[in-house]
Structure formats: structure tokens, C-alpha cells
């Protein structure tokens, strides 16, 4: 696959996150990294499946793969057992986007734009980015809100110690500046999961 501006090393690192459906390599449609295709093929061969059958026999695949003796494959081929287990899990869900399994916040239907926000309002949101000075949270309006690290609790030096991307959090609106498109938030205690 040729992508303008993407060199061989960058492509190799990104390849595990790409899904190529209906390409010449059936395993490209899975979350298995190209470096692990040899292991994936060995797993499939052990139950007389081809990579192409991952898409044509989707309903049967999980049950078939449950029959695999992962320890035998690991021992016979010299593959790491943990890696074999991970790849079997990936092969059971060939077209899965891992984001689909993430917990989702409960967004309020009455809050659709910045104008709907008011000081003191409590909301749930998803952490979109964590930076040195705080974290940006999607609360269901066009603009993400900022939780400054001073609003994360007592003595937070590094926001990454408290929050991670994708985490569901409960926040309180501190201020809304529609002219500058800024939303100030405060992290509430006992907040969501990562």
C-alpha cells in the first residue's frame, strides 16, 4: 500500500491500526499487526481455516477458534502464549473497531450547543486529549471543554496521573465564553473509568 508522505517505518507502525477490507491480504481487515501474520496463519491452519474465511464465515469463527489448543500452537511453533491468546481474540472479531467496545458517556439531550451550557451544570464527557496544563473533554457540544490541572483535585502536577484519553468523566461547568469558544470545566470526584 502506497500512501503519499508516509515512509516505510511510519507505515509499519501505523499498519496495526489500519483496516483494509476487500484487499489482497485478508488479514489486513483484522486488528492483527502485519508482524504477527505468521502467528495468525498458524492459528488458522490449526483449525483448517484460511484468512479469507474470516470474512465469509464470520458467524462460525468464534466457536471454531474456541476449539484451538493455544498451548500446543505456542509450544510447537515457539510462539509466545500470551501473543497467541491475543491474536485468537483478534481473529474472533475480524472487523471490530476497538472504539466500539469503549464505554460511552451519558450525554444530555438538552445540551447541544455552547449556548445551552450554564455555570454549575454537571455533565458526563469523554477525555479527548491530555496535555501538560490539563485535559480536553467532549461534553456533547461542538467545542471541547478544558479541565485545567488546578481543577482536577489537590496538587495534581501531571494530568496524565489522573486522566487518560477515552476515559469517561463527570465534570462541572465553571465558565462558558462563547466569543472565544472556551468552556472551563472542573473534574468531579469519583469520576468514570479509563
MARBA-3410 file (N, C-alpha, C, O; in Angstrom, 1 decimal):
194
0.9,-1.2,0.0,0.0,0.0,0.0,0.9,1.2,0.0,1.8,1.4,0.8 ~ 0.7,2.1,-0.9,1.5,3.4,-1.0,0.6,4.5,-0.5,-0.5,4.7,-1.0 ~ 1.1,5.3,0.4,0.5,6.4,0.9,1.4,7.6,0.9,2.5,7.5,1.4 ~ 1.1,8.7,0.1,1.9,9.8,0.0,2.3,10.4,1.3,1.5,10.7,2.1 ~ 3.6,10.6,1.5,4.1,11.3,2.7,4.3,10.3,3.9,4.7,10.8,5.0
4.0,9.1,3.7,4.2,8.1,4.8,5.3,7.1,4.4,5.1,6.3,3.5 ~ 6.4,7.2,5.1,7.5,6.4,4.8,7.4,5.0,5.4,6.4,4.7,6.0 ~ 8.3,4.1,5.0,8.2,2.6,5.4,8.1,2.4,6.9,7.3,1.6,7.4 ~ 8.9,3.1,7.7,8.8,2.9,9.2,7.5,3.4,9.8,6.9,2.8,10.6 ~ 7.1,4.6,9.3,5.8,5.1,9.8,4.7,4.2,9.4,3.7,4.0,10.2
4.7,3.7,8.2,3.7,2.8,7.7,3.6,1.5,8.6,2.6,1.1,9.0 ~ 4.8,1.0,8.9,4.9,-0.2,9.7,4.3,0.0,11.1,3.6,-0.9,11.6 ~ 4.5,1.2,11.7,4.0,1.5,13.0,2.4,1.7,12.9,1.7,1.4,13.8 ~ 2.0,2.3,11.8,0.6,2.6,11.7,-0.3,1.4,11.2,-1.5,1.4,11.4 ~ 0.4,0.4,10.6,-0.3,-0.7,10.0,-1.2,-1.4,10.9,-2.3,-1.9,10.5
-0.9,-1.6,12.1,-1.7,-2.3,13.1,-3.0,-1.6,13.4,-4.0,-2.2,13.9 ~ -3.1,-0.3,13.0,-4.3,0.5,13.3,-5.2,0.6,12.0,-6.3,1.2,12.0 ~ -4.7,0.2,10.9,-5.4,0.3,9.6,-6.2,-1.0,9.4,-5.8,-2.1,9.7 ~ -7.4,-0.8,8.7,-8.2,-2.0,8.3,-8.4,-1.8,6.8,-8.9,-0.8,6.4 ~ -8.0,-2.8,6.1,-8.2,-2.8,4.6,-9.1,-3.9,4.3,-8.7,-5.1,4.3
-10.4,-3.5,4.0,-11.4,-4.5,3.7,-11.4,-4.8,2.2,-11.2,-3.9,1.4 ~ -11.5,-6.0,1.9,-11.5,-6.5,0.5,-10.2,-6.2,-0.2,-10.2,-6.1,-1.4 ~ -9.1,-6.2,0.5,-7.8,-6.1,-0.1,-7.3,-7.5,-0.5,-7.9,-8.5,-0.4 ~ -6.0,-7.5,-1.0,-5.4,-8.7,-1.4,-5.0,-9.6,-0.3,-4.8,-10.8,-0.4 ~ -4.8,-9.0,0.9,-4.5,-9.8,2.1,-5.6,-9.7,3.1,-5.9,-8.7,3.7
-6.3,-10.9,3.3,-7.5,-10.9,4.2,-7.1,-10.5,5.6,-8.0,-9.9,6.3 ~ -5.9,-10.8,6.1,-5.6,-10.4,7.5,-5.5,-8.9,7.7,-5.5,-8.4,8.8 ~ -5.4,-8.1,6.6,-5.4,-6.7,6.6,-6.7,-6.1,7.2,-6.8,-4.9,7.6 ~ -7.8,-6.9,7.1,-9.1,-6.5,7.6,-9.3,-6.8,9.1,-10.4,-6.5,9.6 ~ -8.2,-7.3,9.8,-8.3,-7.6,11.2,-7.4,-6.6,12.0,-6.7,-5.8,11.4
-7.4,-6.7,13.3,-6.6,-5.9,14.1,-5.2,-6.5,14.3,-4.4,-6.0,15.1 ~ -5.0,-7.6,13.7,-3.7,-8.3,13.8,-2.6,-7.5,13.1,-2.8,-7.1,11.9 ~ -1.5,-7.2,13.7,-0.4,-6.4,13.1,0.3,-7.3,12.1,0.5,-8.5,12.3 ~ 0.7,-6.7,11.0,1.4,-7.5,9.9,2.6,-8.3,10.4,2.9,-9.3,9.9 ~ 3.3,-7.8,11.5,4.4,-8.6,12.0,3.9,-9.9,12.7,4.7,-10.8,12.9
2.6,-10.0,12.9,2.1,-11.2,13.6,1.3,-12.1,12.6,0.6,-13.0,13.1 ~ 1.3,-11.8,11.3,0.6,-12.6,10.4,1.0,-14.0,10.4,0.2,-14.9,10.2 ~ 2.3,-14.3,10.6,2.8,-15.7,10.6,2.0,-16.5,11.7,1.6,-17.6,11.5 ~ 1.9,-15.9,12.9,1.2,-16.5,14.0,-0.2,-16.7,13.7,-0.8,-17.7,14.0 ~ -0.9,-15.7,13.1,-2.3,-15.7,12.8,-2.5,-16.9,11.8,-3.5,-17.6,11.9
-1.7,-17.0,10.8,-1.8,-18.1,9.8,-1.7,-19.4,10.5,-2.4,-20.3,10.1 ~ -0.7,-19.6,11.4,-0.5,-20.8,12.1,-1.8,-21.2,12.9,-2.2,-22.4,12.9 ~ -2.4,-20.2,13.5,-3.6,-20.4,14.3,-4.7,-20.9,13.4,-5.4,-21.9,13.7 ~ -4.9,-20.2,12.3,-6.0,-20.6,11.4,-5.7,-21.9,10.8,-6.7,-22.7,10.6 ~ -4.5,-22.2,10.4,-4.2,-23.5,9.8,-4.5,-24.7,10.8,-4.9,-25.8,10.4
-4.3,-24.4,12.1,-4.5,-25.5,13.1,-6.0,-25.9,13.2,-6.3,-27.0,13.7 ~ -6.9,-25.1,12.6,-8.3,-25.5,12.6,-8.8,-25.5,11.1,-10.0,-25.3,10.9 ~ -7.9,-25.7,10.2,-8.2,-25.8,8.8,-9.0,-24.6,8.2,-10.0,-24.8,7.5 ~ -8.6,-23.4,8.6,-9.3,-22.2,8.1,-8.2,-21.4,7.3,-7.0,-21.4,7.6 ~ -8.7,-20.7,6.3,-7.9,-19.7,5.6,-8.2,-18.3,6.1,-9.3,-18.1,6.6
-7.3,-17.4,5.9,-7.6,-16.0,6.3,-8.8,-15.4,5.6,-9.6,-14.7,6.2 ~ -9.1,-15.8,4.4,-10.2,-15.4,3.6,-11.6,-15.8,4.3,-12.6,-15.1,4.2 ~ -11.5,-16.9,5.0,-12.7,-17.4,5.6,-13.2,-16.6,6.9,-14.3,-16.7,7.4 ~ -12.3,-15.7,7.3,-12.6,-14.9,8.5,-13.8,-14.0,8.1,-14.6,-13.6,9.0 ~ -13.9,-13.6,6.8,-15.0,-12.7,6.4,-16.2,-13.5,5.9,-17.3,-13.1,6.0
-15.9,-14.7,5.3,-17.1,-15.4,4.7,-17.8,-16.3,5.7,-18.9,-16.7,5.5 ~ -17.1,-16.6,6.9,-17.7,-17.5,7.9,-17.7,-16.8,9.2,-17.5,-17.4,10.3 ~ -18.0,-15.5,9.2,-18.0,-14.7,10.5,-18.7,-15.3,11.6,-18.2,-15.3,12.8 ~ -19.9,-15.8,11.4,-20.7,-16.4,12.5,-20.1,-17.6,13.2,-20.2,-17.7,14.4 ~ -19.4,-18.4,12.4,-18.8,-19.6,12.9,-17.5,-19.5,13.5,-17.1,-20.2,14.4
-16.7,-18.4,13.1,-15.3,-18.3,13.5,-15.1,-18.3,15.0,-14.2,-19.1,15.5 ~ -15.8,-17.6,15.8,-15.6,-17.6,17.3,-15.6,-19.0,17.9,-14.8,-19.4,18.7 ~ -16.7,-19.8,17.5,-16.8,-21.1,18.0,-15.7,-22.0,17.5,-15.2,-22.8,18.3 ~ -15.3,-21.9,16.3,-14.2,-22.7,15.8,-12.9,-22.4,16.5,-12.2,-23.3,16.9 ~ -12.6,-21.1,16.7,-11.4,-20.7,17.4,-11.4,-21.0,18.9,-10.3,-21.1,19.5
-12.6,-21.2,19.5,-12.6,-21.7,20.8,-12.1,-23.1,21.0,-11.7,-23.5,22.1 ~ -12.0,-23.8,19.9,-11.5,-25.2,20.0,-10.0,-25.3,19.9,-9.4,-26.4,20.0 ~ -9.3,-24.2,19.7,-7.9,-24.2,19.5,-7.1,-24.6,20.8,-7.5,-24.1,21.8 ~ -6.1,-25.4,20.6,-5.2,-25.7,21.7,-4.1,-24.6,21.7,-3.1,-24.9,21.0 ~ -4.3,-23.5,22.3,-3.3,-22.4,22.2,-1.9,-22.8,22.8,-0.9,-22.4,22.2
-1.9,-23.6,23.8,-0.6,-24.0,24.4,0.1,-24.9,23.4,1.4,-24.8,23.3 ~ -0.6,-25.8,22.7,0.1,-26.6,21.7,0.7,-25.8,20.6,1.8,-26.0,20.2 ~ -0.1,-24.8,20.1,0.4,-24.0,19.0,1.7,-23.2,19.5,2.7,-23.1,18.8 ~ 1.6,-22.7,20.7,2.7,-21.9,21.2,3.9,-22.8,21.4,5.0,-22.4,21.0 ~ 3.7,-24.0,21.9,4.9,-24.9,22.1,5.5,-25.4,20.8,6.7,-25.4,20.7
4.6,-25.9,19.9,5.1,-26.5,18.7,5.8,-25.4,17.8,6.8,-25.7,17.1 ~ 5.3,-24.2,17.7,5.8,-23.2,16.8,6.8,-22.2,17.5,7.4,-21.5,16.8 ~ 6.9,-22.3,18.8,7.8,-21.4,19.5,7.2,-20.0,19.7,8.0,-19.0,19.8 ~ 5.9,-19.8,19.6,5.3,-18.5,19.7,5.0,-18.3,21.2,4.8,-19.2,22.0 ~ 5.0,-17.0,21.6,4.7,-16.6,23.0,3.2,-16.9,23.2,2.3,-16.5,22.4
2.8,-17.6,24.3,1.5,-18.0,24.6,0.5,-16.8,24.7,-0.6,-16.8,24.2 ~ 1.0,-15.7,25.4,0.2,-14.5,25.5,-0.1,-13.9,24.2,-1.3,-13.5,23.9 ~ 0.8,-13.9,23.3,0.6,-13.4,21.9,-0.4,-14.2,21.2,-1.3,-13.7,20.5 ~ -0.3,-15.5,21.3,-1.2,-16.4,20.6,-2.6,-16.1,21.1,-3.6,-16.1,20.3 ~ -2.8,-16.0,22.5,-4.1,-15.7,23.0,-4.7,-14.4,22.5,-5.9,-14.3,22.1
-3.8,-13.3,22.4,-4.3,-12.0,21.9,-4.7,-12.1,20.5,-5.7,-11.6,20.1 ~ -3.9,-12.9,19.7,-4.3,-13.0,18.2,-5.5,-13.8,18.0,-6.3,-13.4,17.2 ~ -5.8,-14.8,18.8,-7.0,-15.6,18.7,-8.2,-14.6,19.0,-9.2,-14.7,18.3 ~ -8.0,-13.8,20.0,-9.1,-12.8,20.3,-9.4,-11.9,19.2,-10.5,-11.5,18.9 ~ -8.3,-11.4,18.5,-8.4,-10.5,17.4,-9.1,-11.2,16.2,-9.9,-10.6,15.5
-8.8,-12.5,16.0,-9.3,-13.2,14.9,-10.8,-13.5,15.1,-11.5,-13.7,14.1 ~ -11.2,-13.6,16.3,-12.6,-13.9,16.6,-13.5,-12.7,16.2,-14.7,-12.8,15.9 ~ -12.9,-11.5,16.1,-13.7,-10.3,15.8,-12.9,-9.5,14.7,-12.4,-8.5,14.9 ~ -12.9,-10.1,13.5,-12.1,-9.6,12.4,-12.3,-8.1,12.0,-11.4,-7.4,11.7 ~ -13.6,-7.6,12.0,-13.8,-6.3,11.5,-14.1,-5.3,12.6,-14.5,-4.2,12.4
-13.8,-5.7,13.9,-14.1,-4.9,15.0,-13.3,-3.6,15.1,-12.0,-3.6,14.9 ~ -13.9,-2.5,15.3,-13.3,-1.3,15.6,-13.2,-1.2,17.2,-14.3,-1.2,17.8 ~ -12.0,-1.2,17.8,-11.9,-1.3,19.2,-12.6,-0.2,20.0,-13.0,-0.3,21.1 ~ -12.9,0.9,19.3,-13.6,2.0,19.9,-15.0,1.7,20.2,-15.7,2.3,21.1 ~ -15.6,0.7,19.4,-17.0,0.3,19.6,-17.2,-0.3,21.0,-18.3,-0.2,21.5
-16.2,-0.9,21.6,-16.3,-1.5,22.9,-16.1,-0.6,24.1,-16.3,-1.0,25.2 ~ -15.7,0.6,23.8,-15.4,1.6,24.9,-16.8,2.1,25.5,-17.8,2.2,24.8 ~ -16.7,2.3,26.8,-17.9,2.9,27.5,-18.1,4.2,26.9,-17.2,5.0,26.5 ~ -19.4,4.6,26.8,-19.8,5.9,26.3,-20.4,6.7,27.4,-21.2,6.2,28.2 ~ -20.2,8.0,27.4,-20.8,8.9,28.4,-22.3,9.0,28.1,-22.8,8.9,27.0
-23.0,9.4,29.2,-24.5,9.7,29.0,-24.5,11.2,28.8,-24.4,12.0,29.7 ~ -24.8,11.6,27.5,-24.9,13.0,27.1,-26.3,13.5,27.3,-27.2,12.7,27.0 ~ -26.4,14.7,27.7,-27.7,15.3,28.0,-28.3,15.7,26.6,-27.7,16.3,25.8 ~ -29.6,15.4,26.5,-30.3,15.8,25.2,-30.6,17.3,25.2,-30.9,17.8,24.1 ~ -30.6,17.9,26.3,-30.9,19.4,26.4,-29.7,20.2,26.3,-29.8,21.5,26.3
-28.5,19.6,26.1,-27.2,20.4,25.9,-26.6,20.0,24.6,-25.9,19.0,24.4 ~ -26.9,20.8,23.6,-26.4,20.6,22.2,-25.5,21.6,21.7,-24.8,21.4,20.7 ~ -25.4,22.8,22.3,-24.5,23.8,21.9,-24.0,24.6,23.1,-24.5,24.4,24.2 ~ -23.0,25.4,22.9,-22.4,26.2,24.0,-23.4,27.0,24.7,-23.4,27.3,25.9 ~ -24.4,27.5,23.9,-25.4,28.4,24.5,-26.3,27.7,25.5,-27.0,28.3,26.3
-26.4,26.3,25.4,-27.2,25.5,26.3,-26.5,25.3,27.7,-27.1,24.8,28.6 ~ -25.2,25.6,27.7,-24.4,25.4,29.0,-24.6,26.5,30.0,-24.9,27.7,29.6 ~ -24.6,26.2,31.2,-24.6,27.2,32.3,-23.7,26.9,33.4,-23.4,25.7,33.7 ~ -23.2,27.9,34.1,-22.3,27.7,35.2,-22.9,26.8,36.2,-24.1,27.0,36.6 ~ -22.1,25.8,36.7,-22.6,24.9,37.8,-23.2,23.6,37.2,-23.5,22.7,38.0
-23.5,23.6,35.9,-24.1,22.4,35.3,-23.2,21.2,35.5,-22.0,21.4,35.2 ~ -23.7,20.0,35.8,-22.9,18.8,35.9,-23.2,17.9,34.7,-24.3,17.7,34.4 ~ -22.1,17.5,34.1,-22.2,16.7,32.8,-21.3,15.5,32.8,-20.3,15.5,33.6 ~ -21.5,14.5,31.9,-20.5,13.5,31.7,-19.9,13.8,30.3,-20.5,14.4,29.4 ~ -18.7,13.4,30.2,-18.0,13.6,28.9,-16.9,12.6,28.7,-16.6,11.7,29.6
-16.2,12.6,27.6,-15.1,11.7,27.2,-13.8,12.6,27.1,-13.8,13.5,26.4 ~ -12.8,12.1,27.8,-11.5,12.8,27.6,-11.0,12.6,26.2,-10.8,11.5,25.8 ~ -10.7,13.7,25.5,-10.2,13.6,24.1,-8.7,13.8,24.0,-8.1,13.2,23.1 ~ -8.1,14.6,24.9,-6.7,14.8,24.9,-6.2,15.3,26.3,-6.9,16.0,27.0 ~ -5.0,14.8,26.6,-4.4,15.2,27.9,-3.1,15.9,27.6,-2.3,15.3,26.9
-3.0,17.1,28.1,-1.8,17.9,27.9,-1.2,18.3,29.2,-1.7,18.1,30.3 ~ 0.0,19.0,29.2,0.7,19.4,30.4,-0.2,20.2,31.3,-0.1,20.1,32.5 ~ -1.0,21.1,30.8,-1.8,22.0,31.6,-3.2,21.5,31.9,-3.9,22.2,32.6 ~ -3.6,20.4,31.4,-5.0,19.9,31.7,-5.5,18.9,30.7,-4.7,18.1,30.1 ~ -6.8,18.8,30.5,-7.4,17.8,29.6,-8.6,18.4,28.9,-9.3,19.2,29.5
-8.7,18.0,27.7,-9.9,18.5,26.9,-10.9,17.4,26.9,-10.6,16.2,26.7 ~ -12.2,17.8,27.1,-13.3,16.8,27.3,-14.4,17.1,26.4,-14.9,18.3,26.3 ~ -14.9,16.1,25.7,-16.1,16.2,24.8,-17.3,16.0,25.7,-17.5,15.0,26.2 ~ -18.1,17.1,25.8,-19.3,17.0,26.6,-20.6,17.1,25.8,-21.7,17.3,26.3 ~ -20.4,16.9,24.5,-21.6,16.8,23.6,-21.9,18.1,22.9,-23.0,18.1,22.2
-21.1,19.1,23.0,-21.3,20.3,22.2,-20.2,20.4,21.2,-19.2,19.6,21.3 ~ -20.3,21.3,20.3,-19.2,21.4,19.2,-17.8,21.6,19.8,-16.9,21.0,19.2 ~ -17.7,22.3,20.8,-16.4,22.7,21.4,-16.1,21.8,22.6,-16.9,21.7,23.5 ~ -14.9,21.3,22.7,-14.5,20.5,23.9,-14.2,21.5,25.0,-13.8,22.6,24.7 ~ -14.4,21.1,26.2,-14.2,21.9,27.4,-12.8,21.5,27.9,-12.3,20.4,27.7
-12.2,22.5,28.7,-10.9,22.3,29.3,-11.0,22.1,30.8,-11.6,22.9,31.5 ~ -10.4,21.0,31.3,-10.3,20.9,32.8,-8.8,21.3,33.0,-7.9,20.5,32.7 ~ -8.6,22.4,33.6,-7.2,22.8,33.9,-6.7,22.0,35.0,-7.5,21.5,35.9 ~ -5.4,21.7,35.1,-4.9,20.8,36.1,-5.2,21.3,37.5,-5.3,20.5,38.5 ~ -5.4,22.6,37.7,-5.7,23.1,39.0,-7.2,22.7,39.4,-7.5,22.9,40.6
-7.9,22.3,38.4,-9.3,21.9,38.7,-9.5,20.4,38.7,-10.7,19.9,38.5 ~ -8.5,19.6,38.9,-8.5,18.2,38.9,-8.4,17.6,40.3,-8.6,16.3,40.4 ~ -8.3,18.4,41.2,-8.1,17.9,42.6,-6.9,18.5,43.2,-6.2,19.4,42.6 ~ -6.6,18.1,44.4,-5.5,18.8,45.1,-4.1,18.3,44.6,-3.8,17.1,44.4 ~ -3.3,19.3,44.3,-1.9,19.1,44.0,-1.6,18.1,42.8,-0.8,17.3,42.9
-2.3,18.3,41.7,-2.1,17.5,40.5,-1.0,18.2,39.7,-1.1,19.3,39.3 ~ 0.1,17.5,39.6,1.3,18.0,38.8,1.2,17.6,37.4,1.4,18.4,36.5 ~ 0.8,16.3,37.2,0.8,15.8,35.8,-0.7,15.3,35.6,-1.1,14.3,36.2 ~ -1.4,15.9,34.6,-2.8,15.4,34.4,-2.9,14.0,34.0,-3.9,13.3,34.2 ~ -1.8,13.4,33.4,-1.8,12.0,33.0,-1.8,11.1,34.2,-2.1,9.9,34.0
-1.5,11.6,35.4,-1.6,10.8,36.6,-3.1,10.6,37.0,-3.4,9.7,37.7 ~ -4.0,11.5,36.5,-5.4,11.5,36.9,-6.3,11.0,35.8,-7.3,10.3,36.0 ~ -6.0,11.4,34.5,-6.9,11.2,33.4,-6.1,10.5,32.2,-4.9,10.6,32.1 ~ -6.9,9.8,31.4,-6.4,9.2,30.2,-7.4,9.4,29.0,-8.6,9.6,29.2 ~ -6.9,9.4,27.8,-7.7,9.6,26.6,-8.7,8.5,26.6,-8.4,7.3,26.8
-10.0,8.8,26.3,-11.1,7.8,26.2,-11.8,7.6,27.5,-12.8,7.0,27.6 ~ -11.3,8.2,28.6,-11.9,8.0,29.9,-13.2,8.8,30.0,-13.3,9.9,29.5 ~ -14.2,8.2,30.6,-15.5,8.9,30.9,-15.3,9.6,32.2,-14.9,9.0,33.2 ~ -15.7,10.9,32.2,-15.5,11.7,33.4,-16.8,12.5,33.7,-17.6,12.8,32.8 ~ -17.0,12.8,35.0,-18.0,13.7,35.4,-17.4,15.1,35.7,-16.4,15.2,36.4
-18.0,16.1,35.1,-17.5,17.5,35.2,-18.5,18.5,35.6,-19.7,18.2,35.5 ~ -18.1,19.6,36.1,-18.9,20.8,36.4,-18.5,21.9,35.5,-17.3,22.2,35.4 ~ -19.4,22.6,34.9,-19.1,23.8,34.1,-18.8,24.9,35.0,-19.6,25.3,35.9 ~ -17.6,25.5,34.8,-17.1,26.7,35.6,-17.4,28.0,34.9,-17.9,28.9,35.5 ~ -17.2,28.0,33.6,-17.5,29.2,32.8,-17.6,28.8,31.3,-17.0,27.8,30.8
-18.4,29.7,30.6,-18.6,29.5,29.2,-18.3,30.8,28.5,-19.0,31.8,28.8 ~ -17.4,30.8,27.6,-17.1,32.1,26.8,-17.4,31.8,25.4,-16.5,31.2,24.6 ~ -18.6,32.2,24.9,-19.0,31.9,23.6,-18.2,32.7,22.5,-18.0,32.2,21.4 ~ -17.8,33.9,22.9,-17.0,34.7,22.0,-15.6,34.1,21.7,-15.2,34.0,20.5 ~ -15.0,33.6,22.7,-13.6,33.0,22.5,-13.7,31.4,22.3,-12.7,30.8,22.2
-14.9,30.9,22.3,-15.2,29.5,22.1,-14.4,28.6,23.2,-13.7,27.7,22.8 ~ -14.6,29.0,24.5,-13.9,28.3,25.5,-14.9,27.9,26.6,-15.8,28.6,27.0 ~ -14.7,26.6,27.1,-15.5,26.1,28.2,-14.6,25.7,29.3,-13.7,24.8,29.1 ~ -14.7,26.2,30.4,-13.9,25.9,31.6,-14.7,24.8,32.4,-15.8,25.0,32.8 ~ -14.0,23.7,32.8,-14.6,22.6,33.5,-13.8,22.3,34.7,-12.6,22.6,34.9
-14.5,21.6,35.7,-13.9,21.1,36.9,-14.2,19.6,37.0,-15.3,19.2,36.7 ~ -13.1,18.8,37.3,-13.3,17.4,37.4,-14.0,17.1,38.7,-13.6,17.6,39.8 ~ -15.1,16.3,38.7,-15.7,15.9,39.9,-15.1,14.7,40.5,-14.6,13.8,39.7 ~ -15.1,14.5,41.8,-14.6,13.3,42.4,-15.4,12.1,42.0,-16.5,12.2,41.6 ~ -14.8,10.9,42.2,-15.4,9.6,41.9,-15.9,9.6,40.5,-17.0,9.2,40.2
-15.0,10.0,39.6,-15.4,10.1,38.2,-15.2,8.8,37.5,-14.8,7.8,38.1 ~ -15.5,8.7,36.2,-15.6,7.5,35.4,-14.4,6.7,35.3,-13.4,6.9,36.0 ~ -14.4,5.7,34.4,-13.3,4.7,34.2,-12.5,5.0,32.9,-13.0,5.8,32.1 ~ -11.3,4.4,32.9,-10.4,4.6,31.7,-10.7,3.6,30.7,-10.1,3.6,29.6
END
